[in-house]
Amino acid sequence: MLDQKQIQAIITDARAFGDFSRQGMREFLAIAVPGYTPLHRNAVRKRLRGLNMEHRHKLRKLLLNVSDISFTT
C-alpha cells in the first residue's frame, strides 16, 4: 500500500526516484511510519517501466481502430 502511494507521489509530483531514500525523508518516515523502508530508486524505475508498458498497451488497444490522428503541442 505505501509502496504504491510512493510510486503515485513520484508520478503526480514529478519527483526524483530517490527522493524517498534521502536522509530527511527517511527520518520523517521513521517517525511517521515506524518500520517502513521506502522503495529504492531502482525498484521505482522497474515499477514505473512496467506501468509505462501497461499504459502504452492500453493506449494502442484503444487507438487500434483510429485511421488518422494528429497531435499538436
Buried (B, 14 or more C-beta within 10 A) or exposed (E): EEBEEBBEEBEEEEBEBBBBBEEEBEEEBEEEEEEEEBBEBEBBEEBBEEEEEEEEEEEEEEEEEEEEEEEEE
